[in-house]
Amino acid sequence: MIPVWHDAQFHARIARLTPHARFGCGTLHPMRRADHHPSRRTFLDVTGAMMAAGLTAGCTSDSARPGRHAPPAGATPMPVAATGRHQAGITIPQPAQPNLLAVVADLGATVAPGPLLAELGQAIRTLTAGTDTRLMGLPPGDLTVTVGVGPRLVRTAGASLPGAADLPRFSRERIASPARGGDLLVQICAGDALLLPVVAAALLDQAGDRIRERWRQSARRGANVSVGNGLTAPRNPLGFIDGIVGPHTTAAQQRDLWLAGPPAVAGGTLAVLRRMELDLPRFAALSVAEQEAVFGRRRASGAPLSGGTVASSPELGAKTPDGRYLVPANAHVRRANPTVVGAGLMLRRSYSTDEPAPGLLFISFQNDLRTFTATLAHMDTSDALLPFTTTTASATFLILPGFDRQHPLGSQLFG
Ligand code: HEM
């Protein structure tokens, strides 16, 4: 039977969890570097390290409400509910956690996705609750794990389902074959960078030799800047506030972010990951005015070059007295503008990288792959930002609908 989640059910569930939100949660660990090495390991054996019991049973959260602000520095981040209509790690927590590890893997040819995904979902519940011994007693804090399946697997469930199409090729790509596509995405995000490789090891151990890792990427987000309407966004390595425009209201998320159907995918969404190296020295050699012309926004404030505040929409028709566009014709915010492109809004939740090269792990979520492909096709012809980028990894995944104990991860699609 296909489970159907109703919003009221979900909110009642979150409300029930609220009183326990801070029970047993430890303090933040100092930031440490996560594992940056791209790996060809098929799996990790951490059984010898299964020692300490989890300390944080009962950590569940009311942090599903959008617009919440991060706790003060040094405070324990609020736990995030792993279960519900949608997976965590997309719209919650808000703001997004500062650290990310994305692991992309393939399934063995004879592996049944249903049981594997159900096991991963069960492991995600115990890891985020802090009751999994493989956490070795580390407090999970605001840990989220988001799981997606690649086009090959989606096609085994239905050739016309959302998520069944591969991403096309675009210009300025230099992608080694292991870093293109993949069957399984595990996106791990947390306030504590130490958790990321530990959680990845636990999930890879759970999957065992049923999966083969293709590539992984660690990344982080800078400090959050207020962008109005109770929202925040970080700066990217080029110094510009990144993540201002997107489906931030419930109505916009219903329209452009979450898949409404068919039932096998309802409550899910489509993710695009693109690892983009940035030519920092060449961008830094530009004057601030030239840098702002590349994006079409002010570097310091994030305001559009057509005026207003960071929360203002760019006025694309506005011109100087001598007839030049205030937001240049090849500015990124004009080339990527959803109205100009004729596409929906995408939720951009990108993280910055420093290895293998400085750049951006661009991550977008949208309910129509065309939102991404039409935008990048429109940028490809003349976006002033693109000459500063080289894309070195590229993949799309159907992010599975949310899950809980009664409705295992992946059961809507592979049950
Ligand atoms: C390294 C690569 C990229 C960087 C550094 C970057 C950075 C930015 C920045 C600073 C903004 C303006 C502020 C904001 O609305 O967040 C922006 C806007 C935007 N970007 Fe990117 N971006 C990159 C690649 C892409 C790609 C690959 C896409 C999709 C194909 C994309 C889609 C968008 C969209 C849709 C907007 C909003 C435009 C608007 O309506 O104003 N970006 N980006």
Boltz pocket constraint, residues with backbone or C-beta under 6 A from the ligand:
constraints:
  - pocket:
      binder: B
      contacts: [[A, 236], [A, 238], [A, 240], [A, 241], [A, 242], [A, 243], [A, 244], [A, 245], [A, 274], [A, 276], [A, 277], [A, 278], [A, 295], [A, 297], [A, 314], [A, 332], [A, 333], [A, 334], [A, 336], [A, 337], [A, 338], [A, 346], [A, 360], [A, 362], [A, 371], [A, 372], [A, 375], [A, 376], [A, 379], [A, 385], [A, 389]]
      max_distance: 6.0
